[in-house]
Amino acid sequence: MTGRTVVLTPADVAAFAAASGDVNPLHVDEDFARRSTFGRTIAHGALVALTALSSVPPHRLTRLSRLRADFMAPVHPAEPYHVTVDGGAEDGDVVLRIECRGELAARIDLALTAPQRLVLRLPAERSVPQPERTPLAWTLDTLRPLPSWRVPYDVDLPRLRDVVTALSAAHVPDPIVLWLARAGWVTGMHVPGRDGLLAGITLTPAQGHVSRRDTEITVHGVDPRTGTVRAGARFHGPEGAATVDLRSFLRHRVTPPSRKSLQAHLPASNRLAGRHVLVAGGSRGLGAALTGALASQGATVWSLYARSDDRMREVQAEFGAERVRPVRCDITDTDEIAAVAGYLDRQGVVLDGVALTAAPPLRPMPLHPQAVASAVEYVGRSLMLILQPLSGLLPSHLPPGSWAVFVSSSVMRDPPARWGHYVASKAALEAYARHCQHHLGLRTLVLRAPKMHTDLVNDPTGRLGAVPIERVAAACTQWVIDGSPAQGHMMRFVEGFPHIEDLEGVV
């Protein structure tokens, strides 16, 4: 067994997207990817497979009779991955494993028994510029098994060659490069399209050659419970023909909070009229729901956000510009928080409370030597997202007697495997909540939030058992309205509904 370490750069991903035509935003749009369960862009599955194939000698790849790739975890640009090759006998099958921090991200099985060899290089063709395309945006309600349809087989082979050459995979036969690139393009741009996630590819070269140049796509099945999509494609071109089976997931759409969805849990009122509240991380998820819930009770909400302008505009339009005051700000930056404090000064605003909802993108992380630095970085950034706004607003803008909501997690009672960094960050957050209660005179609420249906859990099984964010936001807002004495509280959700306890009585 042999192995090597590889790193895919953001430039590699961008170049592959341009050459293959797979410009799905999960690969090329940082803001879109931040709203996904992965928290940032991921590399194309086809690019990962081609990178791994660089470890297989060319004389073996020309005998390919079947390739099966299974993707278990995302491969992120700029992170080191270890590729191991179990080659078996010289003429036998090959197994490739791609690992990060000791965990398997992908496995590729190669059957190398074809009697007819693949051509190593195809004649160079004039570059075919990829037209700007927007991926299809299917939903589980609209995507069903469909009759086959054909799409043009436009490909920029010279640019694809440049990409694989940069990855030390120049020896991979052109047909394999084309077929894998096209398989990713079918998934990312056609089925399931924009909100899809590739789980596996099974590629089988066909015998003979054809004069046609197109791709024939078929949707075989869709499971609305899990979002599983089974599709197939047949490729025709000068390199020959091949069939591919594609296994993907179509993520459920997450509906943003609205006046109507909130009123099901908290009727609108003016019980917080004249109050000023700051929400850190108010453009998405629970932060957006809290912004809406507090505004629906008459509060003026100063909603801090980092970059999601479109989401913030939607929240403001839904809940009213007179109630929602967006402030674009990096809340980990001391100078930017000072600028926010100065802005509140000029407006003559003293805050009644603050909700600290911002958190870094979450991904599982094992206790592994290669993951230590990332775990420490995660815990540190989590604390920065609460300590910088608190320290910048205390005490002049957040005087004793005002309130603060700290968003923890229900996993504190039963920590899952590979989430030690997340649990450590929430334990530190809860400790600071107690500190603010005892030493700064704040009325504090530690919200051990349940799993909520947000973009962060929008994967095939993540939404199962998730509580609506509106229910959680309504419960927090009701706590603010009740105005209980200046002490610490813990809000837990039992069977999806809130239960409030004395913070000091919670272990």
RODO-2510 file (C-alpha; in nm, 4 decimals, decimal comma):
residues 507
     n   res          X          Y          Z
     1     m     0,0000     0,0000     0,0000
     2     t     0,1337     0,3431    -0,0965
     3     g     0,0180     0,6929    -0,0119
     4     r     0,0734     1,0646    -0,0473
     5     t    -0,0674     1,3917     0,0849
     6     v    -0,2565     1,6266    -0,1463
     7     v    -0,4031     1,9742    -0,1044
     8     l    -0,6646     2,1132    -0,3419
     9     t    -0,6424     2,4917    -0,3586
    10     p    -0,9321     2,7324    -0,4190
    11     a    -0,7662     2,8057    -0,7551
    12     d    -0,7840     2,4338    -0,8446
    13     v    -1,1564     2,4258    -0,7656
    14     a    -1,2245     2,7446    -0,9624
    15     a    -1,0270     2,6177    -1,2631
    16     f    -1,2116     2,2852    -1,2631
    17     a    -1,5469     2,4617    -1,2395
    18     a    -1,4643     2,6768    -1,5404
    19     a    -1,3311     2,3864    -1,7479
    20     s    -1,6051     2,1348    -1,6663
    21     g    -1,8980     2,3767    -1,6581
    22     d    -1,9997     2,2630    -1,3090
    23     v    -2,0408     2,6041    -1,1476
    24     n    -2,2739     2,4849    -0,8723
    25     p    -2,2579     2,7537    -0,5982
    26     l    -2,1630     2,4961    -0,3356
    27     h    -1,8222     2,4913    -0,5082
    28     v    -1,7757     2,8512    -0,6191
    29     d    -1,9934     3,0816    -0,4045
    30     e    -1,8608     3,1396    -0,0523
    31     d    -2,1790     3,3048     0,0732
    32     f    -2,4018     3,0241    -0,0580
    33     a    -2,1706     2,7606     0,0887
    34     r    -2,1620     2,9340     0,4283
    35     r    -2,5370     2,8832     0,4482
    36     s    -2,4961     2,5087     0,3916
    37     t    -2,4272     2,2385     0,6458
    38     f    -2,0596     2,2494     0,5362
    39     g    -2,0063     2,6141     0,6271
    40     r    -1,7772     2,6826     0,3300
    41     t    -1,7095     2,5734    -0,0254
    42     i    -1,6256     2,2130    -0,1020
    43     a    -1,4334     2,0562    -0,3892
    44     h    -1,6162     1,8793    -0,6717
    45     g    -1,6428     1,5050    -0,6210
    46     a    -1,5132     1,4529    -0,9749
    47     l    -1,2099     1,6691    -0,8986
    48     v    -1,1411     1,4688    -0,5824
    49     a    -1,1597     1,1465    -0,7836
    50     l    -0,9243     1,2757    -1,0535
    51     t    -0,6775     1,3922    -0,7905
    52     a    -0,6780     1,0473    -0,6322
    53     l    -0,6316     0,8799    -0,9724
    54     s    -0,3008     1,0628    -1,0086
    55     s    -0,1566     0,7912    -0,7796
    56     v    -0,2424     0,5101    -1,0252
    57     p     0,0012     0,4311    -1,3133
    58     p    -0,1310     0,5148    -1,6618
    59     h    -0,0885     0,1631    -1,8026
    60     r    -0,3351     0,0383    -1,5426
    61     l    -0,5918     0,3129    -1,5965
    62     t    -0,6160     0,2346    -1,9692
    63     r    -0,7661    -0,1044    -1,8735
    64     l    -1,0517     0,0487    -1,6736
    65     s    -1,3730    -0,1545    -1,6895
    66     r    -1,5537     0,0135    -1,3996
    67     l    -1,5002     0,2977    -1,1537
    68     r    -1,7049     0,3389    -0,8360
    69     a    -1,6557     0,6481    -0,6197
    70     d    -1,8300     0,6937    -0,2848
    71     f    -1,8129     1,0309    -0,1074
    72     m    -1,8621     1,0114     0,2701
    73     a    -1,7487     1,3589     0,3790
    74     p    -1,6732     1,6900     0,2075
    75     v    -1,3260     1,7716     0,0818
    76     h    -1,2476     2,1356     0,1555
    77     p    -0,9949     2,3443    -0,0370
    78     a    -0,6683     2,4290     0,1390
    79     e    -0,6836     2,1290     0,3738
    80     p    -0,4394     1,8352     0,3541
    81     y    -0,5814     1,4972     0,2547
    82     h    -0,3997     1,1669     0,2514
    83     v    -0,4507     0,9366    -0,0478
    84     t    -0,3647     0,5701    -0,0028
    85     v    -0,3503     0,3140    -0,2840
    86     d    -0,4067    -0,0566    -0,2385
    87     g    -0,3049    -0,1908    -0,5752
    88     g    -0,3226    -0,5636    -0,5210
    89     a    -0,1841    -0,7640    -0,8134
    90     e    -0,0326    -0,5779    -1,1087
    91     d    -0,3332    -0,6522    -1,3299
    92     g    -0,5917    -0,6587    -1,0518
    93     d    -0,8284    -0,4067    -0,9032
    94     v    -0,7274    -0,0912    -0,7159
    95     v    -0,8788     0,0707    -0,4065
    96     l    -0,8107     0,4388    -0,3336
    97     r    -0,8915     0,5987     0,0013
    98     i    -0,8947     0,9728     0,0694
    99     e    -0,8691     1,0580     0,4395
   100     c    -0,8539     1,3744     0,6488
   101     r    -0,7660     1,3768     1,0180
   102     g    -0,7895     0,9994     1,0245
   103     e    -1,1438     0,9879     0,8813
   104     l    -1,2505     0,8550     0,5432
   105     a    -1,3751     1,1258     0,3060
   106     a    -1,3983     0,9184    -0,0127
   107     r    -1,3286     0,5712    -0,1487
   108     i    -1,2714     0,4833    -0,5142
   109     d    -1,2782     0,1259    -0,6418
   110     l    -1,1287     0,0561    -0,9843
   111     a    -1,1917    -0,2638    -1,1784
   112     l    -0,9071    -0,2892    -1,4300
   113     t    -0,9935    -0,5910    -1,6425
   114     a    -1,1176    -0,4412    -1,9700
   115     p    -0,9939    -0,6301    -2,2771
   116     q    -0,9933    -0,3104    -2,4841
   117     r    -0,7622    -0,0317    -2,3800
   118     l    -0,8810     0,3266    -2,3452
   119     v    -0,6995     0,5741    -2,5663
   120     l    -0,4591     0,7771    -2,3547
   121     r    -0,4855     1,1027    -2,5474
   122     l    -0,7574     1,2346    -2,7737
   123     p    -0,6856     1,4736    -3,0611
   124     a    -0,6652     1,8290    -2,9366
   125     e    -0,9806     2,0216    -3,0183
   126     r    -1,0592     2,3887    -3,0311
   127     s    -1,1605     2,5124    -2,6877
   128     v    -1,5367     2,5271    -2,6487
   129     p    -1,6179     2,8200    -2,4180
   130     q    -1,8582     2,7206    -2,1445
   131     p    -2,1665     2,9416    -2,1532
   132     e    -2,2670     3,1013    -1,8264
   133     r    -2,5163     2,8657    -1,6703
   134     t    -2,7379     2,8627    -1,3665
   135     p    -2,7926     2,5172    -1,2178
   136     l    -3,1444     2,3814    -1,2206
   137     a    -3,3188     2,4338    -0,8864
   138     w    -3,5349     2,1258    -0,8343
   139     t    -3,7286     2,0632    -0,5147
   140     l    -3,8450     1,7315    -0,3743
   141     d    -4,1965     1,8326    -0,4754
   142     t    -4,1043     1,8942    -0,8396
   143     l    -3,8377     1,6320    -0,9089
   144     r    -3,9801     1,2957    -1,0060
   145     p    -3,8648     1,0088    -1,2304
   146     l    -3,8453     1,1667    -1,5754
   147     p    -3,8070     1,0481    -1,9353
   148     s    -3,4559     1,0754    -2,0730
   149     w    -3,3470     1,4054    -2,2221
   150     r    -3,0344     1,5073    -2,4089
   151     v    -2,8068     1,8047    -2,3528
   152     p    -2,5127     1,9250    -2,5660
   153     y    -2,1760     1,7740    -2,4930
   154     d    -1,9751     2,0967    -2,4754
   155     v    -1,6400     2,0525    -2,3043
   156     d    -1,3103     2,2369    -2,2947
   157     l    -1,0637     1,9483    -2,3107
   158     p    -0,7458     2,1613    -2,3198
   159     r    -0,8498     2,3449    -2,0039
   160     l    -0,9371     2,0173    -1,8332
   161     r    -0,5939     1,8879    -1,9253
   162     d    -0,4369     2,1945    -1,7673
   163     v    -0,6285     2,1300    -1,4443
   164     v    -0,5310     1,7641    -1,4146
   165     t    -0,1716     1,8429    -1,5108
   166     a    -0,1493     2,0880    -1,2208
   167     l    -0,2674     1,8057    -0,9926
   168     s     0,0018     1,5634    -1,1183
   169     a    -0,2686     1,3667    -1,2997
   170     a    -0,1628     1,4408    -1,6575
   171     h    -0,1281     1,0663    -1,7226
   172     v    -0,4975     0,9944    -1,6527
   173     p    -0,6536     0,8966    -1,9889
   174     d    -0,8588     1,1693    -2,1524
   175     p    -1,1793     0,9600    -2,1624
   176     i    -1,1734     0,9181    -1,7833
   177     v    -1,1122     1,2907    -1,7360
   178     l    -1,4028     1,3759    -1,9646
   179     w    -1,6439     1,1220    -1,8154
   180     l    -1,5778     1,2202    -1,4547
   181     a    -1,6028     1,5905    -1,5349
   182     r    -1,9281     1,5294    -1,7185
   183     a    -2,0691     1,3158    -1,4343
   184     g    -2,0093     1,5990    -1,1885
   185     w    -2,1617     1,8469    -1,4324
   186     v    -2,4781     1,6368    -1,4640
   187     t    -2,5183     1,6280    -1,0856
   188     g    -2,4234     1,9865    -1,0110
   189     m    -2,6058     2,1565    -1,2971
   190     h    -2,8950     1,9258    -1,3914
   191     v    -2,9962     1,6547    -1,1406
   192     p    -3,0320     1,7252    -0,8498
   193     g    -2,8872     2,0645    -0,9472
   194     r    -2,8288     2,3643    -0,7252
   195     d    -2,9360     2,2109    -0,3930
   196     g    -2,7902     1,8675    -0,4579
   197     l    -2,5024     1,6823    -0,3017
   198     l    -2,3150     1,4088    -0,4874
   199     a    -2,2822     1,0864    -0,2882
   200     g    -2,1489     0,8425    -0,5456
   201     i    -2,0547     0,7695    -0,9074
   202     t    -2,0406     0,4348    -1,0846
   203     l    -1,8824     0,4717    -1,4291
   204     t    -1,8722     0,1960    -1,6912
   205     p    -1,7053     0,2453    -2,0316
   206     a    -1,8971     0,1013    -2,3282
   207     q    -1,7448    -0,0760    -2,6262
   208     g    -1,7165     0,0862    -2,9670
   209     h    -1,7316     0,4447    -3,0849
   210     v    -2,0158     0,6731    -3,1848
   211     s    -2,0417     0,9848    -3,3968
   212     r    -2,2857     1,1653    -3,1673
   213     r    -2,1739     1,4284    -2,9164
   214     d    -2,4235     1,4572    -2,6353
   215     t    -2,5234     1,3513    -2,2850
   216     e    -2,8443     1,1597    -2,2199
   217     i    -2,9840     1,2063    -1,8670
   218     t    -3,2489     1,0022    -1,6855
   219     v    -3,3986     1,0427    -1,3368
   220     h    -3,4653     0,6935    -1,1986
   221     g    -3,6037     0,7647    -0,8529
   222     v    -3,6529     1,0207    -0,5754
   223     d    -3,7169     0,9484    -0,2067
   224     p    -3,8932     1,2513    -0,0523
   225     r    -3,8224     1,1300     0,3027
   226     t    -3,4425     1,1318     0,2785
   227     g    -3,3908     1,3400    -0,0362
   228     t    -3,2121     1,0502    -0,2091
   229     v    -3,1973     1,0906    -0,5875
   230     r    -3,0954     0,8166    -0,8298
   231     a    -3,0085     0,9297    -1,1799
   232     g    -2,8195     0,7968    -1,4768
   233     a    -2,6455     0,9357    -1,7808
   234     r    -2,4975     0,8073    -2,1026
   235     f    -2,2104     0,9939    -2,2634
   236     h    -2,1368     0,9957    -2,6361
   237     g    -1,8362     1,1553    -2,7978
   238     p    -1,5101     1,0990    -2,9875
   239     e    -1,3644     0,9242    -2,6819
   240     g    -1,6355     0,6585    -2,7038
   241     a    -1,9411     0,5935    -2,4914
   242     a    -1,9895     0,5353    -2,1210
   243     t    -2,2754     0,4943    -1,8777
   244     v    -2,2825     0,6413    -1,5300
   245     d    -2,5063     0,5826    -1,2288
   246     l    -2,5274     0,8832    -0,9964
   247     r    -2,6264     0,8736    -0,6289
   248     s    -2,7114     1,2119    -0,4828
   249     f    -2,9115     1,3913    -0,2170
   250     l    -3,1436     1,6858    -0,2738
   251     r    -3,1532     1,9101     0,0301
   252     h    -3,4866     2,0345     0,1581
   253     r    -3,5458     2,4065     0,1219
   254     v    -3,5258     2,5969     0,4490
   255     t    -3,8019     2,8558     0,4701
   256     p    -3,6916     3,1827     0,6388
   257     p    -3,8955     3,3085     0,9343
   258     s    -4,1939     3,5295     0,8522
   259     r    -4,4591     3,7247     1,0388
   260     k    -4,7049     3,4423     0,9768
   261     s    -4,4728     3,1610     1,0910
   262     l    -4,3837     3,3504     1,4097
   263     q    -4,7415     3,4370     1,4992
   264     a    -4,8186     3,0667     1,5232
   265     h    -4,5944     3,0677     1,8330
   266     l    -4,6090     3,4291     1,9540
   267     p    -4,8912     3,6687     1,8577
   268     a    -4,7748     4,0163     1,7573
   269     s    -4,7994     4,2886     2,0228
   270     n    -4,6400     4,6121     2,1471
   271     r    -4,5198     4,4680     2,4773
   272     l    -4,1584     4,5613     2,3950
   273     a    -4,2369     4,9017     2,2436
   274     g    -3,9627     5,1541     2,3171
   275     r    -3,7055     4,8844     2,3936
   276     h    -3,3751     4,8639     2,2062
   277     v    -3,2184     4,5229     2,1484
   278     l    -2,9005     4,4127     1,9701
   279     v    -2,8821     4,0737     1,7966
   280     a    -2,5342     3,9526     1,6982
   281     g    -2,5710     3,7293     1,3932
   282     g    -2,9155     3,8495     1,2917
   283     s    -2,9290     3,7671     0,9214
   284     r    -2,9726     3,3897     0,9342
   285     g    -3,1104     3,1012     1,1353
   286     l    -3,2021     3,1628     1,4975
   287     g    -3,0605     3,5172     1,4806
   288     a    -3,3015     3,6090     1,2001
   289     a    -3,5924     3,4459     1,3850
   290     l    -3,5064     3,6327     1,7069
   291     t    -3,4765     3,9588     1,5155
   292     g    -3,8240     3,9015     1,3762
   293     a    -3,9756     3,7871     1,7068
   294     l    -3,8447     4,0844     1,9029
   295     a    -3,9509     4,3272     1,6291
   296     s    -4,2976     4,1702     1,6229
   297     q    -4,3344     4,2727     1,9898
   298     g    -4,2530     4,6360     1,9157
   299     a    -3,8792     4,6413     1,9941
   300     t    -3,6246     4,8248     1,7815
   301     v    -3,3716     4,5577     1,6861
   302     w    -3,0169     4,6499     1,5896
   303     s    -2,9230     4,3434     1,3884
   304     l    -2,5512     4,2854     1,3374
   305     y    -2,4410     4,0675     1,0464
   306     a    -2,1153     3,9986     0,8648
   307     r    -2,1847     3,9531     0,4939
   308     s    -2,5282     3,8158     0,4031
   309     d    -2,6723     4,1386     0,2621
   310     d    -2,9480     3,9618     0,0697
   311     r    -3,0673     3,7686     0,3749
   312     m    -3,0593     4,0786     0,5929
   313     r    -3,2636     4,2752     0,3407
   314     e    -3,5221     3,9963     0,3411
   315     v    -3,5489     4,0046     0,7219
   316     q    -3,5859     4,3826     0,7235
   317     a    -3,8468     4,3774     0,4453
   318     e    -4,0483     4,1091     0,6269
   319     f    -4,0498     4,2690     0,9727
   320     g    -4,0313     4,6378     0,8867
   321     a    -3,7571     4,8940     0,8385
   322     e    -3,8858     5,0961     1,1335
   323     r    -3,8227     4,8005     1,3671
   324     v    -3,5211     4,6217     1,2121
   325     r    -3,1992     4,8258     1,1843
   326     p    -2,9284     4,6270     1,0004
   327     v    -2,5649     4,7003     1,0874
   328     r    -2,2985     4,5260     0,8809
   329     c    -2,0138     4,4449     1,1148
   330     d    -1,7433     4,1875     1,1843
   331     i    -1,8210     4,1283     1,5502
   332     t    -1,4778     3,9723     1,6100
   333     d    -1,3085     4,3016     1,5203
   334     t    -1,2480     4,5401     1,8126
   335     d    -1,2506     4,8515     1,5932
   336     e    -1,5760     4,7579     1,4205
   337     i    -1,7511     4,6906     1,7520
   338     a    -1,6227     5,0278     1,8757
   339     a    -1,7724     5,1865     1,5636
   340     v    -2,1082     5,0222     1,6414
   341     a    -2,0922     5,1557     1,9981
   342     g    -2,0169     5,5029     1,8634
   343     y    -2,3078     5,4784     1,6236
   344     l    -2,5442     5,3850     1,9090
   345     d    -2,4082     5,6818     2,1057
   346     r    -2,4922     5,9197     1,8229
   347     q    -2,8418     5,7723     1,8073
   348     g    -2,8825     5,8164     2,1835
   349     v    -2,9452     5,4428     2,2288
   350     v    -2,8926     5,2467     2,5496
   351     l    -2,9632     4,8797     2,4991
   352     d    -3,2154     4,6841     2,7029
   353     g    -3,0562     4,3547     2,6009
   354     v    -2,8392     4,1585     2,3621
   355     a    -2,8790     3,8171     2,1972
   356     l    -2,5527     3,6452     2,1050
   357     t    -2,6519     3,4028     1,8292
   358     a    -2,3466     3,4066     1,5995
   359     a    -2,1362     3,0897     1,5789
   360     p    -1,8717     2,9520     1,3421
   361     p    -1,9712     2,6941     1,0787
   362     l    -1,9817     2,3522     1,2428
   363     r    -1,8352     2,0309     1,1126
   364     p    -1,7492     1,7069     1,2945
   365     m    -1,3904     1,6808     1,4091
   366     p    -1,2236     1,3774     1,5715
   367     l    -0,9698     1,3967     1,8513
   368     h    -0,6755     1,3445     1,6187
   369     p    -0,3260     1,4993     1,5987
   370     q    -0,4108     1,6634     1,2654
   371     a    -0,7279     1,8169     1,4111
   372     v    -0,5856     1,9786     1,7260
   373     a    -0,5060     2,3146     1,5671
   374     s    -0,8476     2,3302     1,3996
   375     a    -1,0244     2,2438     1,7265
   376     v    -0,8380     2,5165     1,9163
   377     e    -0,9151     2,7637     1,6381
   378     y    -1,2849     2,6717     1,6507
   379     v    -1,3130     2,7209     2,0266
   380     g    -1,1237     3,0504     2,0048
   381     r    -1,3415     3,1884     1,7257
   382     s    -1,6586     3,0813     1,9088
   383     l    -1,5511     3,2829     2,2123
   384     m    -1,4542     3,5827     1,9993
   385     l    -1,8093     3,5937     1,8617
   386     i    -1,9494     3,6502     2,2126
   387     l    -1,6663     3,8261     2,3979
   388     q    -1,5962     4,1028     2,1474
   389     p    -1,9518     4,2373     2,1285
   390     l    -2,0008     4,1979     2,5060
   391     s    -1,6762     4,3710     2,5993
   392     g    -1,7381     4,6483     2,3454
   393     l    -2,0889     4,7247     2,4746
   394     l    -2,0331     4,6906     2,8502
   395     p    -2,1079     4,8798     3,0636
   396     s    -2,2225     5,2032     2,8965
   397     h    -2,4475     5,0451     2,6321
   398     l    -2,5437     4,7364     2,8309
   399     p    -2,5809     4,8556     3,1911
   400     p    -2,6552     4,6392     3,4975
   401     g    -3,0146     4,5166     3,4880
   402     s    -3,0177     4,4651     3,1131
   403     w    -3,0332     4,1135     2,9753
   404     a    -2,8201     3,8826     2,7599
   405     v    -2,9080     3,5594     2,5789
   406     f    -2,6244     3,3084     2,5299
   407     v    -2,7006     3,0372     2,2749
   408     s    -2,5670     2,7019     2,3944
   409     s    -2,6851     2,3571     2,2815
   410     s    -2,8832     2,0591     2,3996
   411     v    -2,5864     1,8348     2,3164
   412     m    -2,4261     1,9497     2,6425
   413     r    -2,6275     1,6804     2,8206
   414     d    -2,5211     1,4019     2,5853
   415     p    -2,2122     1,5055     2,3846
   416     p    -2,1901     1,3251     2,0490
   417     a    -1,8706     1,1744     1,9127
   418     r    -1,6462     1,4029     1,7046
   419     w    -1,8057     1,7168     1,8516
   420     g    -1,5656     1,7739     2,1399
   421     h    -1,4585     2,1138     2,0042
   422     y    -1,8227     2,2247     1,9822
   423     v    -1,9067     2,1086     2,3347
   424     a    -1,5925     2,2792     2,4695
   425     s    -1,6948     2,6085     2,3067
   426     k    -2,0461     2,5895     2,4554
   427     a    -1,9098     2,5028     2,8008
   428     a    -1,6946     2,8169     2,7872
   429     l    -1,9969     3,0200     2,6706
   430     e    -2,2046     2,8984     2,9653
   431     a    -1,9222     2,9891     3,2034
   432     y    -1,9208     3,3448     3,0704
   433     a    -2,2987     3,3638     3,1146
   434     r    -2,2533     3,2859     3,4840
   435     h    -1,9749     3,5445     3,5011
   436     c    -2,2023     3,8129     3,3531
   437     q    -2,4769     3,7248     3,5979
   438     h    -2,2579     3,7291     3,9101
   439     h    -2,0155     4,0104     3,8375
   440     l    -2,1801     4,2392     3,5833
   441     g    -2,5399     4,2407     3,7018
   442     l    -2,6891     4,1162     3,3773
   443     r    -3,0067     3,9100     3,3616
   444     t    -2,8804     3,6098     3,1669
   445     l    -3,0444     3,3275     2,9764
   446     v    -2,8444     3,0261     2,8652
   447     l    -3,0403     2,8748     2,5804
   448     r    -2,9597     2,5074     2,5406
   449     a    -3,1125     2,5074     2,1970
   450     p    -3,2456     2,1867     2,0442
   451     k    -3,1633     2,0836     1,6909
   452     m    -3,3375     2,3434     1,4779
   453     h    -3,4354     2,3267     1,1127
   454     t    -3,1775     2,5660     0,9675
   455     d    -2,9277     2,5617     0,6837
   456     l    -2,6664     2,4213     0,9236
   457     v    -2,8533     2,0897     0,9561
   458     n    -2,9886     2,0810     0,6018
   459     d    -2,8471     1,7442     0,5041
   460     p    -3,0288     1,4161     0,4266
   461     t    -3,1056     1,3343     0,7900
   462     g    -3,0337     1,6605     0,9707
   463     r    -3,3879     1,7918     0,9543
   464     l    -3,5325     1,4799     1,1198
   465     g    -3,6503     1,5713     1,4685
   466     a    -3,5562     1,9380     1,4220
   467     v    -3,7619     2,2022     1,6031
   468     p    -3,8869     2,5096     1,4122
   469     i    -3,6612     2,8088     1,4799
   470     e    -3,9732     3,0207     1,5315
   471     r    -4,0660     2,8163     1,8399
   472     v    -3,7235     2,8726     1,9949
   473     a    -3,7214     3,2440     1,9078
   474     a    -4,0716     3,2858     2,0515
   475     a    -3,9717     3,1198     2,3805
   476     c    -3,6675     3,3468     2,4184
   477     t    -3,8736     3,6557     2,3404
   478     q    -4,1359     3,5520     2,5958
   479     w    -3,8587     3,5280     2,8568
   480     v    -3,7576     3,8841     2,7701
   481     i    -4,1183     4,0014     2,7992
   482     d    -4,1721     3,8308     3,1353
   483     g    -3,8839     4,0309     3,2837
   484     s    -3,8035     3,7869     3,5621
   485     p    -3,5594     3,8951     3,8383
   486     a    -3,1948     3,9636     3,7645
   487     q    -3,0697     3,6099     3,7853
   488     g    -2,9479     3,3415     3,5491
   489     h    -3,1809     3,0991     3,3790
   490     m    -3,1359     2,7896     3,1686
   491     m    -3,3904     2,7235     2,8956
   492     r    -3,4052     2,3628     2,7856
   493     f    -3,6348     2,2082     2,5293
   494     v    -3,8003     1,8843     2,6372
   495     e    -3,9917     1,7080     2,3600
   496     g    -3,9501     2,0244     2,1569
   497     f    -4,0979     2,2646     2,4146
   498     p    -3,9223     2,5070     2,6517
   499     h    -3,8618     2,4495     3,0222
   500     i    -3,6897     2,7214     3,2248
   501     e    -3,4768     2,6456     3,5300
   502     d    -3,2491     2,8347     3,7615
   503     l    -2,9063     2,8414     3,5951
   504     e    -2,7271     2,7706     3,9218
   505     g    -2,9263     2,4532     3,9717
   506     v    -2,8146     2,3064     3,6406
   507     v    -2,5181     2,0744     3,6238
***
